[in-house]
């Protein structure tokens, strides 16, 4: 989604510390200060007018004195878990033997808690986007994102960023998962 937004003309807030690799051949849009929002919530001011990746677990740390537009990526939890495990294996790291079921239960609870939190925040507009729909109809989903963000982005360029070949962890049954990326306005 961040690849799409940047291609459409939005400026990203990223630290550039993680180079493209086998896990993410088109690169990363990480911003290390996001991990420190609990200690320094005012760091988010650097994102004014930009798009920044914030994982869902950090959304409650965003200060109330800004307005946010959150594009909340929904992806089957099984795919999220499989993708994370594949990434760990490619990095030569140990994949814990925790059952997928228990991990999914924890993720599902986190997702419910996050949705409840977002519903209570008057300063956070939320657009849910399903990962599978982006892959199936990038132009339609890019149009939805552009409208949500207030226009001014190039929808065709956004849609052109979608590469189905990078969807390596595929499952037959849909379940909801999440990756979040708010755009600060």
C-alpha positions in Angstrom: 0.0 0.0 0.0 2.8 2.4 0.8 4.4 1.6 -2.6 1.1 2.6 -4.2 0.7 5.8 -2.2 4.2 7.0 -3.0 3.8 6.1 -6.7 0.6 8.2 -6.6 2.5 11.2 -5.4 2.4 11.2 -1.6 5.6 11.9 0.3 6.6 9.1 2.6 8.2 9.4 6.0 10.8 6.7 6.1 14.3 6.3 7.6 15.7 4.4 4.7 17.5 2.0 7.1 16.2 -1.2 5.6 17.2 -1.9 2.0 15.2 -4.1 -0.4 15.9 -7.8 0.2 14.6 -11.2 -0.7 11.7 -10.8 1.8 10.6 -7.4 0.4 12.2 -7.0 -3.1 10.5 -3.6 -3.7 11.9 -2.2 -0.4 10.7 -1.1 3.0 9.0 2.0 4.2 9.9 1.7 7.9 10.3 4.7 10.2 12.3 3.7 13.3 10.9 6.5 15.5 7.5 4.8 15.3 8.8 2.2 17.7 9.5 5.0 20.2 6.0 6.6 20.2 5.4 5.6 23.8 8.5 7.5 24.9 8.2 10.3 22.4 4.7 10.7 21.0 5.5 14.1 19.6 7.9 12.5 17.1 4.8 11.9 14.9 4.7 15.6 14.1 7.5 14.8 11.5 4.8 13.0 9.5 2.6 16.1 9.0 1.4 15.9 5.3 3.2 12.6 4.7 2.3 9.0 4.7 4.0 6.8 7.4 3.8 3.1 8.3 2.6 2.5 11.8 1.8 -1.1 12.8 -1.6 -1.5 14.4 -0.1 -2.2 17.9 1.3 1.3 18.0 -1.9 3.1 16.9 -3.0 3.8 20.5 0.3 5.6 21.1 -0.5 8.3 18.5 -1.2 11.6 20.3 -4.7 13.2 20.2 -3.5 16.6 19.0 -3.3 15.5 15.3 -5.9 14.2 12.8 -5.1 10.9 11.1 -6.3 9.0 8.0 -5.6 5.4 8.6 -5.6 3.0 5.7 -6.0 -0.3 7.5 -4.8 -3.3 5.5 -6.8 -6.4 6.0 -5.1 -9.7 5.1 -5.9 -13.3 6.0 -4.2 -14.1 9.4 -2.9 -17.4 8.1 -1.1 -15.5 5.3 0.3 -13.0 7.8 1.6 -15.7 10.0 3.0 -17.8 7.1 4.7 -14.6 5.6 6.3 -13.8 9.0 7.5 -17.4 9.4 8.9 -17.5 5.8 10.7 -14.2 6.4 12.3 -15.5 9.7 13.4 -18.6 7.9 15.0 -16.6 5.0 16.8 -14.5 7.6 18.1 -17.7 9.3 16.1 -17.0 12.5 14.3 -19.5 14.6 10.6 -19.9 14.0 8.9 -20.6 17.3 6.9 -23.8 17.6 3.9 -22.0 18.9 0.7 -23.4 17.3 -0.7 -21.4 14.5 -4.1 -21.6 16.2 -2.8 -19.9 19.4 -1.1 -17.2 17.4 -4.2 -16.6 15.3 -6.3 -16.4 18.5 -4.0 -13.7 19.8 -4.0 -11.8 16.5 -7.8 -12.0 16.3 -8.1 -10.5 19.8 -5.6 -7.8 18.8 -7.6 -7.1 15.7 -10.9 -6.8 17.7 -9.2 -4.5 20.3 -7.7 -2.3 17.5 -11.1 -2.0 15.8 -12.7 -1.0 19.0 -10.0 1.6 19.7 -10.2 3.1 16.2 -14.0 3.4 16.6 -13.6 5.6 19.7 -11.1 8.0 18.2 -12.7 11.1 16.7 -9.3 12.2 15.2 -8.8 9.0 13.2 -10.7 8.4 10.0 -10.3 4.7 8.9 -10.5 3.0 5.5 -10.3 -0.7 5.5 -8.7 -2.3 2.5 -8.6 -6.0 1.8 -5.3 -7.2 0.6 -7.0 -9.7 -1.8 -9.1 -7.0 -3.4 -6.0 -4.9 -4.0 -4.5 -7.9 -5.9 -7.7 -8.6 -7.8 -8.7 -5.0 -8.7 -5.8 -2.6 -8.1 -7.5 0.3 -9.9 -10.7 0.1 -7.9 -8.8 -0.1 -4.6 -6.4 2.7 -5.6 -9.5 4.9 -6.4 -11.0 4.1 -3.0 -7.7 5.1 -1.3 -7.4 8.3 -3.4 -10.9 9.4 -2.5 -10.4 8.6 1.2 -7.2 10.7 1.2 -9.0 13.6 -0.5 -7.8 13.1 -4.1 -4.7 14.7 -5.6 -3.0 11.4 -6.2 -2.4 9.6 -9.5 -4.7 6.5 -9.3 -3.2 4.9 -12.4 0.3 5.0 -11.0 -0.9 3.7 -7.7 -2.6 0.7 -9.4 0.5 0.0 -11.5 2.5 -0.8 -8.4 0.6 -3.9 -7.6 2.6 -7.1 -8.5 0.7 -10.3 -7.9 3.9 -12.3 -8.2 5.0 -10.8 -4.8 2.0 -12.5 -3.1 3.9 -15.6 -2.1 1.8 -16.7 0.9 -1.6 -17.7 -0.5 -4.5 -19.4 1.3 -7.8 -20.7 0.1 -9.9 -19.6 3.1 -10.2 -15.9 4.0 -9.7 -14.8 7.6 -9.1 -11.2 8.6 -5.6 -9.9 9.5 -4.1 -6.6 9.6 -1.3 -4.3 8.7 -1.9 -0.7 9.4 -0.5 2.5 7.8 -1.9 5.8 8.8 -1.5 9.0 6.8 -1.1 12.0 9.0 -3.1 15.0 7.9 
